[in-house]
Amino acid sequence: MRIDNINIARSDVLITPGALKRLVPVTTPAAITVYNGRDLLRQDWDIWSHLFMLVMGPCSVHDPAAVLRYFRRLAVLRERYGDRILFIARVFIEKHRTGMGWPGYMLDPGMDASFELNLGLELCRKLLVEVNELRYPIAAEVINPLVGSRLGDLLTLSIAGARSINHQGARFLASGESGVFAGKNDVDGRVEPAIEALTVAGTPGLPFTGSNEDGIETLFIGKGNPGGFLILRGGHDHPNYDSDHVFATTEKLKRAGLPPRLLVDCNHKQHDGDETGQLRVWKAVVDQLPRTRPRVAGLVIESFTTGGKQPFDWPNQLPGTLDPDCSITDACIGWDQTEEMIKYTYDALA
C-alpha cells in the first residue's frame, strides 16, 4: 500500500548552490556593487538627510534582455542625478500570488507552466550579475527559501512582501540573510507585523533551514540582520503614504528600538488607478519631503520602457507574442514619465 508522494506528478533534482555559483560566478565588479550597496544602506540616520533612494524597475522580469536595456538607459539619468539620488534596481524574479497566475521568471522561465526551475535559476543569476555589473545595487522580493542560498549573494535589499511578512519562517530566514532586510506592511495595511519582522530579523541566534553549498538540507543559526527598512504599501481600504502615516509609523519604529526610517511603495494599495496613480503618489510623497525627510528614505516605483501593462494569458499565450519592454503583471510608469519624475525629485531634494 503506497502512502507517500501520492500527489506528486513530477520531481526534478535542483542544482546545488555551489554548482550554480560555479556555473554563473559573481564577478569582481558585481561583488563590489553588492558590498558597497549594503554598506550604504546600513548607514545611520544622517545619510538620508542628503541622499534619497529610488528603488526602480519593472513590476517583474519576463525578458532579461529588456530589463538590461532599461537599466542601461537609466544609467544616463543616474550620471545626471546621482549626487542626490541613490538608484536601486528593482529586479523581481518571483511573483507572490493570492490565487492562480504566473509565478515569475525564476520558477517558470518558459512562461508556459513547464517550471524549468534549474534553467530559471541560471538565467536569473546571470541577470543579477549583469545588473550588478552596471553598478546598480539590487532589490528583490524573496518568496522561495532557496533564493537565499543560490541568489542571495547578489542582493543588496531583500524584501518580504505583504503576504509573507507574518510568517515566522520568513522572519527567521531574514536574520541570516546577507542583504539588508526590508518588510512591507501586511495586506490589511497594518504596520505592526513589519515592525515585528524587523525586530525578529535583527535578533541573533534564530534557527532556519536551507541548503548548504553542496545542496544538503542544513540548519543555520542567524547572527541577526539589524537596521532594515519598513515599506508602506497601503492596505485594502486605505493608502498610507501621507505625512500622518509616515510620522505615526516612524514613532512606532522608534518605540520598538528600530531606525525611524521607511520607504514608500508608490503602487499596490496606495491608489486604485492605473500607472498614473503611481505618479500621483510619487509627487505627493516628494512634495511632503520638507516635513517627512529623513524619515522617508526613498520610494519604490514600478517603471519600465513602455508604460502600462499588456494582457498575458498564462500558460496558453506564447512568450514570443509579448512586447519585451512592457509589463505583463502590474502596470508600470513609462519612460518619459519616469524621466520627468526623477528630475522633479532631484529638484525638490535641493
C-alpha positions, 0 to 999 in steps of 0.5 A: 500500500503506497502512502507517500508522494501520492500527489506528486506528478513530477520531481526534478533534482535542483542544482546545488548552490555551489554548482550554480555559483560555479556555473554563473560566478559573481564577478569582481565588479558585481561583488563590489556593487553588492558590498558597497550597496549594503554598506550604504544602506546600513548607514545611520540616520544622517545619510538620508538627510542628503541622499534619497533612494529610488528603488526602480524597475519593472513590476517583474522580469519576463525578458532579461534582455529588456530589463538590461536595456532599461537599466542601461538607459537609466544609467544616463539619468543616474550620471545626471542625478546621482549626487542626490539620488541613490538608484536601486534596481528593482529586479523581481524574479518571483511573483507572490500570488493570492490565487492562480497566475504566473509565478515569475521568471525564476520558477517558470522561465518558459512562461508556459507552466513547464517550471524549468526551475534549474534553467530559471535559476541560471538565467536569473543569476546571470541577470543579477550579475549583469545588473550588478555589473552596471553598478546598480545595487539590487532589490528583490522580493524573496518568496522561495527559501532557496533564493537565499542560498543560490541568489542571495549573494547578489542582493543588496535589499531583500524584501518580504512582501505583504503576504509573507511578512507574518510568517515566522519562517520568513522572519527567521530566514531574514536574520541570516540573510546577507542583504539588508532586510526590508518588510512591507506592511501586511495586506490589511495595511497594518504596520505592526507585523513589519515592525515585528519582522524587523525586530525578529530579523535583527535578533541573533541566534534564530534557527532556519533551514536551507541548503548548504553549498553542496545542496544538503538540507542544513540548519543555520543559526542567524547572527541577526540582520539589524537596521532594515527598512519598513515599506508602506504599501497601503492596505485594502481600504486605505493608502498610507503614504501621507505625512500622518502615516509616515510620522505615526509609523516612524514613532512606532519604529522608534518605540520598538528600538528600530531606525525611524526610517521607511520607504514608500511603495508608490503602487499596490494599495496606495491608489486604485488607478492605473500607472498614473496613480503611481505618479500621483503618489510619487509627487505627493510623497516628494512634495511632503519631503520638507516635513517627512525627510529623513524619515522617508528614505526613498520610494519604490516605483514600478517603471519600465520602457513602455508604460502600462501593462499588456494582457498575458494569458498564462500558460496558453499565450506564447512568450514570443507574442509579448512586447519585451519592454512592457509589463505583463503583471502590474502596470508600470510608469513609462519612460518619459514619465519616469524621466520627468519624475526623477528630475522633479525629485532631484529638484525638490531634494535641493 
